[in-house]
């Protein structure tokens, strides 16, 4: 066979995704707030796009002008002074004064709010603490989680703060002979004993790392990043024999822990749930109650709801033991979250479902989305191509095509979302009429087949989107669930099964709670075939305890 280069013509089909299609898929994925920001950014970068104000819409211009004229005449008649009424009834001086000037709009900005650390520091500042105690208190605060628990052990806190003291009281290096000669000329002063700086504050990162760490150690740490990820490095230990270093003892650490645990909110600085409850019981003055004894001496049996064993152990009736356990529910297991700086997550629904008569009407909640149109001024400039250079022509062509495509993509997004939601409303009409127990099973593939779109497109439409319905604001993913077979041959939604299970538990006899096998029999009586392990799984998802722990004595 002859070797060499040759040319050959052929035809083939390929599926390629251009950047605009990627952008269209991203727009379909965006929630309402992200879409608003994206369109505002496009308005700034593309001169061919401009915002269409409501009064500038071309549809209904003539009718709008006539209505304006009628309203103007009506206002003029209302503004005419009726002297006869004034003479008979007098002037009306009540009410607020009419404002003739538009008020300046002030954009709301985020404001920093105090968190748990600020609340604790404010209380510590009101105490008369020594500089040593202030430094130790900062070490404690750095190891308290947002929930209010102390994550580090007392030994780790002591080693960390002692290591910090060693790093700040290390001897200064020799700066050379010139500095030594200059020091000899000055009056010699006696060396003072090193003291702990009052304003010594922890730096970012781990508090125990000395600030004067050598550069070689830092380079070695950078070179061994991969090893550190695979195997965590051991915490460095203080030497303990550096002269003139006022080391902290375990008694100092325990004393500061006691000071911290007396701060507000009660239960702060606890190392586990048991200690958190004991601190709150102590603050409430209930140290001599049965509840305090249960938490202090038999916490494991308490959380396991072994009421009969606890009753025999403490010599009381099982009902009193259970009542004492119920009193613990008024205490906060995560006291630090009371001062958490977590902001409330506000949801703006992308779709709205209203019931008008016997029908449900679906609309888009896009009132805050800018309405875009092509700028007429830039269109006129683009038509006069003789005055434009080749570079300007290419720029105008790209921006004009991008603007046209953006307007089409927004409209396509609107139509796609309406198609999906209309099908969901038709399919889940039983839910809108009667509740979650009548929710039908639904998959993305079923919706995609009906509206003639790909399953991935439906997934982008439903992802992170919310709909406002007569039954509340719900995510679109709420309407999609797996199916379970019933005796009648119809499929039941897994979400409706969970709702029925929760209703069964709420209506059960507290002294004889339903077991998982009994719940299976109740479902079989309703024609629903379900396994016991599925009931246990749904019960765990609903945070329902087993029958043994739900039993009331």
N, C-alpha and C positions, 0 to 999 in steps of 0.2 A: 504494500500500500504506500502511495506517495505521501510524504510528509510535507507540511508547510501551512501557511496561513491562507484562509479562504473566507469569503463573505457569503452569507445565506440570508434570504428574506423569509420572514415568518410572521404569523398573526397569533396572538394569544390575548386572553382577557385576564386582567388583574384587578383586585379590589384594593384601592389605596384610600386612606383617610387623609384629607387635607387639613391644614390647621383650622379652617373655619368650622369644619365638622366637629373637631375637638372642642372648639369654643361653644358650639351649639349644645353639645352634650353637657359641658360644664354649666351652661345657663339653665338647662333642664334640671340639673342636680341642685342648683342654688336655692336655698330658702328665700323668703321674701326680703329679709333685711340684707342679705348678701347681694341679691339682685338689685336692690336700690343703690347700694354702694357701687356696684359694677356699672350701672347705667350712668350714674353721676360722673364716674371716671371717664367713660366714653364721651360724655358731653364736653369734658375739658380737653380731650386729646383730638377729637375729630371735629373740625370746623363746619362740616356739612350737616351735623346733627344739631338740632335746637329743640328746646322743650316746647311742647304744644300746650298752651294755657287753655283752661276750660272755655273761656270766653272767645277763644280764637278758632274754635272748631267750625268747620264749614257747614256741617249739617244743622239745619234749623236756624240759619242766620236771620232769615226774614221774620219768622215767627218770634224769635227772641227780641228783635228790634221792636216789633209791635207790642209785645208784652212790656218792654221797657217804657215805651211811650205811655201805655195805660197806667203803669205803676207811677210814672212821674206825675201824671195828671192827678192821680189819687193822692199822692203825697202833697201836691200843691194845695188841694182842697183841704187836706187835714191840717196843713200849716197855716191856713187862713185864721185870723184871730176872730173869735166869736165874742164881740164886745157885750152883747146882750147877756151871755152866760157869765161873763166875768163880773158884770155889774150886779147880777142877781146872786151868784154863788161865791164871788170873790176869787182871789188868786190861789193857786195850789202851790204852796212852797215846800211841800214834803217830797221825800224821795231823794235819789241821788242825782247829781248834776250830769247832764248829758255831755259826753266827751266828743269834741269836734276834731280832735287830732288822734291819729293812729298811735297806739302805744308801741314803743320800741320792743322788738322781740329779743329776748335774752336767751341764748342757747344754754340749755342745762349742761353742766359739766360734772364730771365725777369728783367727789370730794373724799379725801382720805378719812376713814373712820377709825377710831381706836379699836385695837384687837385685844386678845387675851394678854399678850405680853405687856402692852401699854397699861392695861388695868392692874396687872400685878406690880409693875414698876412704880406706878403711882402710889400704891399702898406701901411699898417698901421705902419710898422716899419720905413718907410721913413718919417712919420709924427712926429711932436714933441708932443707926448701925455704924460700926467702925469701918474704916477702909477695907480691912481684911474681910469683914462680913459682906460688904458690898461686892467685892470681887467674887466671893463664893456664891452669892445670890445670883450673879450674872451667869455663873457656870450652871447653876440649877435651872435658870430660865431657858438657857440654850438647849436643855435636854427635855423640855416639856412639850408634848405634842399639842396639836390644836384641840384635841379632846380633853386635855388637862392631865394626862398621865405622864409620869416620870419614866423615861425609857432607859436611862442609864442606871447602873447599880452605884451604890455609895462608894465602892472601891474604885470604880472607873472615874467618878467625879473627883475623888481625892487625888488620884494619880494625874488626872488631866490638869487640875489647877496647880498642883505642885510642879508639874513639868513646865507650866507657863511661868511660874515664879523663877525657876532655874534659867529659863531663856532670857528673862528680863534683868536678872541680877548677875549675868555672866561677866567676867572681868573684861575690860576694854582692851583691844589689841594695841601693840606698840606701833606708834606712828612714825618712828624714825629718829635719827639723831638730832635733826633740826628742831623737832618738837621737844626733844628732851632738853636741849640747851635752852630753849625758850622757857621751859618749865623751871629750870634751875635758877634763872634770873628772877623769877617771880617769888614772892614770899610763900614759903611752904606752909600748908595748912594741914592739920591732923585729919586723917581719913575717918569719915563718919560711918557708922554702922548702916548698911543698906536696909532700907525700909520698903514696904510694899507701896507703890504709887496709889494715891487715892483715886485717880482718874483712869486707872488701868482698865481698859475695856477689851472684850474679846473681839478678835478680827473675824472676817468672813471665813467660813470653813470650820475645821475642827479647832476648838479652842486650845487644845493642848500642844499644837505645833508652834515651836518658838519662832519669833520673828527674825532672829539672827541666824537662821539655818544656813549652812554653807551652800554656795552655788553648786558645788559638786553633787550634793545630795539632791538638789532640785533637778540637775541634769540626769542623774541616775533614775529619778522618779519618772521623768518623761520617757526615758528609754525603755522602762519596764512597764509601760501601760498595758501591753497585752498580757503580761504575767499577772498584773494586778487584777485584771478582769477575770482571769481564770481562777485565781486563788487570792482571797483577801489578805492584805498585809496585817501583821500583828501590831497591836497598839504599842507605841514606845512607852517605856517605864521611866519614871524619874530616878536619878542616881541616888538621892537621899542623903548624900554626904557632902554636898556643896557647901562651903562655908558661907556664913552670913545670910543664909536663906531661911526665912521663917516658914517652915513647912506647916501644912495643915494636918491635924490629927483626925482620926475617925470621930472623936468626940466633937470636934468643931463641925464636921460635916453633918452628924446626926442632930446637933443643935440647930443648924440652919434648916435642915429638913423639917424639924418641928415648927420653926417660924413660918416656913413656906406653907405648911399644911394648915395653918390657922388663918390663912388669908381667904378672901372671898373670890370665887364662889366656894362653898363647902365641898370638900372632896378633891380639891386641887392638889397636885403633887403625889397622888396615890400611885402605887406601883402595880396594882391589879384591881379588879372589880371588888374583891372582898375588902381591901383596905379603903377603897373609895366609899363603900357603904358604911363602914365603921366610922370614918371621919364625919360623914353626914349625920349618922346617928348620934355621935358625940356632940356635934354642933347643935342638934335639936334637943339635947338634954335627955336622951333616951338610953343611957348606958345601963340602966337597971331593968330593962324590959326583956321580954322573951325574944323579940326580934334581934336584939343585940347579941344575946347568947347564941342564937341560931347561926348568925353570921360569923361570930368569933370562933365558935367551937365545932360547928357541924356544917360548914358552908357547902361541901361537896354533896352531902345528903340533901341539903336544902334545894340546891339547883336541880337535883334529880327528882324532887317531889316525893321523897320517901317519908310520907306523913306518919304512917304507923310506926316505923322504926324510930323516928324522932320523938313521937309521943311516948314510947316506952323509955327512951333514953332520958328525957327530961321530966318524966312523971306527970304529964298533962294529957288532956284529951286530944285526939287527932284534929278535931275541928278548931281548937285553939291554936294548934301549930300552923294549920293552914291559914287561919286568920292573921297570925303574926307574919307569915310569909307574904300575905296580900298587902300588908302595910308598907312593905319595902317598895311597892310599885310607885309610891309618891316621890321617891328619891330619883335623882338624875344619874344614870350610869355614865354619862359623858358630860360632866359639868362645864368643861371648857367651851363647848359649842355655843353656850349662851352668849359669849363675847366673840364669837367667830366673825371674821370680816367677809364671809361669803355673801355675795350679793344675790338677791332673788332673781331667778331666771324667768324673765317675762317672755311669753310666747305670743307671737303675732300669727294668727291663722292665715294660711295661704288660700283657703277655700271656705265658703260659707254655704251651708245647707239650711234653707228656710222652708217651713211647711206653709203653703198657701192653699187653703181649702183642703182637698184630699190629695194634693200633689206636692212633691218636694222639688224645690227650685234650687239649682246649683249655680253659684256665681263665684267669681274670683275676687278676692280681697286685695285688689291692686290699686286702691285709691292713692296710696303713697308712692307708687311707682311712676317715675316721670314718663309722660307721653312724648314720644319722639316723632319728629318729622324732618324732611330735608329742608335745609335753609334756602330760601328763595334768592337771597342776595348772592350766596356762593354758587348757586345754580346759574345765575346770570353771568357770573364771572367765568364759569366753566364753558359756557356756550361761545364766548368770544375767544376762540383758540388762536387767532392771529397775534394777539398781544402777549401770548404766553411762550415761554421757552420750552425746550424739550423736557428739561428737568421739572419745570412746573406742571407740564401736562401729565407726566407720570405720577407726580404727587397728587394732583387733583383726581386723576382716574382711580388711584388706589383708595383714597379717602372716600370718594363717591360710591365706589363699589362696596366698601366696608360699611358705609352708612345704610345703603339699601339692604345689604344682607342683615344688618343688625335689626332693622325694623321688621324684616320678614321672620327672623329667628324669634323675636319677642312674640309675634302673633302666632307662630307655630307652637311655641311653648304654651300660650294661653289655650289654644284649641286642644292640645294633647292632654293638659291637665283636666279640662272640662270633660273630655271623652272618658278618661279613666274614672273620674268621680261620678259621672252620670251612671256608668255601668255599676259601680259599687253601690250607689243608692238603689238602683233597680234590683240588684242581687240581694242586698241586705235590708230590704224593706221591713222584714219582720223585726229586725233589731230596732229600727227607728220607731216602729209602732209599739212594740211590747217589751223590749229590753235585751240585755246581753244573753239571756238564756235562749233566745231565738236567733242567735248569730249563726250563719251558715258557713261551712268551710269554703275557703277561697284561696286560690294560688295565683301567682303572677302569670303563669302560663295561660290560665283560663282568660284572664283579662286581655293578655296580648293577642290571643286568637280572635277574640270578639272585635277588638278595635283595630285589628290588622296591623299590629306593630310588633317589634321584637321584645322579647322578655326583658332584656337589659334596659330598654327604654322605659318600660313600666316600672322597673326597679328604681331608675333615677327619678321618676316622677314621685314615687311614694316615699323616697328616702328623705328623712328629716323635714317632712311636710306635715302640717297640722290642718285640721278642718274643724270649723265651728258648727256644731249640730244642736238640735233641740235637747240632746242628751249630754251636752258638754263639749269641751274642746278635746279632740282626740287625735292621735297621730294616725296617718293613713295606714301604717303597718298594723294598726289595731284590727282592721277589717280582714286581715289575711291570717289564716290559721290552718293547721292540718285537720284531717278528717278521721272520725271513728265510725265504724260500721254499726248500724242498728238492726234490730230484728225485722223491721219493715223494709229493709233494703236501702233506705235513705242514709246519707252521711250526716253526722253531727259534728259541729265545730269543737275543737279542743278547748277553745276559750269558753264556750257555753257549758262544756262539761265541768270546767273549773268553777264556773259561777254556780252551777247546781251543787257541786261538792261543798262549796263554802256555805250555801244555804242549808244543806243538810246538817253541817256542824253547828251552825247557829241555832237550829231548831231542835237539837238533840237534848236528851235528858242529862244534865250535868253530873248526876250521880252514876249514870250508866252511859258513858260516851260511846260513840260508834267506833268500832274497830275498822281497819282497812278492809277486812273480809266482809264485814256487814255492809259497808258502803258499796262493795262490789255487788252484793245481792240486791241492794236497793236499785242500783243502776240496771241490773238485769231485769228487774220487775218493770222498769220503764222501757225495756227493749234495747238497751245499750250494752254492747259487749265490751268489757274493759277488764284488763288484768289487774291483780292486786298491786304489782310493782308500779303500774301506771298511776294507780290511786295514790300510792306513797310518793311518787314523784310530783304529782300535782299538789299534794298536801304540803310538801316541802317548798314548792314554788309560792304557795299562798301563805307561808310562815305559820302553818297550823301544827301544833304539837301532836305527838302520838296520843292515843286514847288513854294510856296509863298516866300521862302527865296532865291530861285535861280533866281527870276525874276529880270531883268534889266530894269531900267526906262530910 
